[in-house]
Amino acid sequence: MTARIMITGAQGFLGRYLAAEWLAGEPDAVILGLGRSPALPGTFTHTVHWGKAALPAPLPPGLVRILATPRYAYRAIDIGDGPGLSRTIREFRPDIVVHLAAALRDDPPDRLVSTNIGGVVSLLGALRESGVAPRKVVLGSSGSVYGWEAGREPPFGEDARCAPADPYAATKRAAEELGRLLAEAACLPVVWGRIFNPVGAGQDERHLCGWLGRQVAEAGAGLRAPRVEVGSLDTTRDYIDVRDVSGALRVLAAQGEPGCAYNVASGRETSGEEILAMLVALGGLAAPVEIARRPARRGDIARSFADASRLASLGYRPRHTLRDSLAEVLAYYRMSVAPERASPA
């Protein structure tokens, strides 16, 4: 049976990988991607850097190839446009909806509220008004909702108390609670994926692995001295390959229990210092590498990683190691970003 999947935030980092994962994994799947930006078949919506130049982040060739199919369509629509969403849902009649549209951690508070909370309200309202009954609605949340609390140590299971430590995490947690109430009122089969720290080719450089990966790749290409700018490297996080996140979201769409949250994570704790050491080794840089410290970001917590056993109980296992993921980040800059920068305008 042909599955009809609607993905919001479809031109973002995770949205692109999820669409490609579904198309490659289910030959009969038909996907409609939604997002605010006009169609960008060759790039993400964010920028990356090479040397002193900023350029639209190119899609890895594998994503371009998979997404170039009549089974994938994209429509530009703002997540806050409830009536437009409702019309689109009636026209497409999705079996599965995955909501990934979101503002990022360092976006202004008003944008965090309007996108992260308002987007969930708008989407669930549009589903109710449309009269369409999808088999599953997967709402993308964040592992940051667990935050920090004195006396509590990770790993965090889904039943752990949430104590968001910054506005981004607070809006994601508020969206969970409001979404739960709206989903129950509308009898919508909603599950939440609390996504920890995705890693992969093409990610925004506001995230640690992209930020460090670009600098190491530049140093390996001789564009800069072996010197990296870093924030705090002693904090720990739970890193998971973006391809594994995509696979996990598909599992939640098929098997997730409505009303439940699932940690989408590796279940492993890794420090920023370990990330840098792996990148330096993969990049073939001669030690020592000079480290320039930047101030830590407000709201940074010392340790965060997940108990991922609830997801594992559905039969899910990650396919990629962190070393694999970081190798993909470096290869992306060498093989996709550098050639793009060198090509004539």
Secondary structure, DSSP 4 states (H G I P E B T S, - for coil): ---EEEEETTTSHHHHHHHHHHHHH-TT-EEEEEESSPP-SSEEEEEEEETTEEEEEEPPHHHHHHH-STTEEEEE--TT-HHHHHHHHHHH--SEEEE-----TTS-HHHHIIIIIHHHHHHHHHHHHH----SEEEEEEEGGGGB--TT--SPBPTTSPPB--SHHHHHHHHHHHHHHHHHHHHT--EEEEEE-EEE-TT--TTSHHHHHHHHHHHHHTTSS-SEEEES-SS-EE-EEEHHHHHHHHHHHHHHPPTT-EEEES-S--EEHHHHHHHHHHHHTPPSPPEEEE-PPPTT--SB--B--HHHHTTT------HHHHHHHHHHHIIIIIHHHHHS--
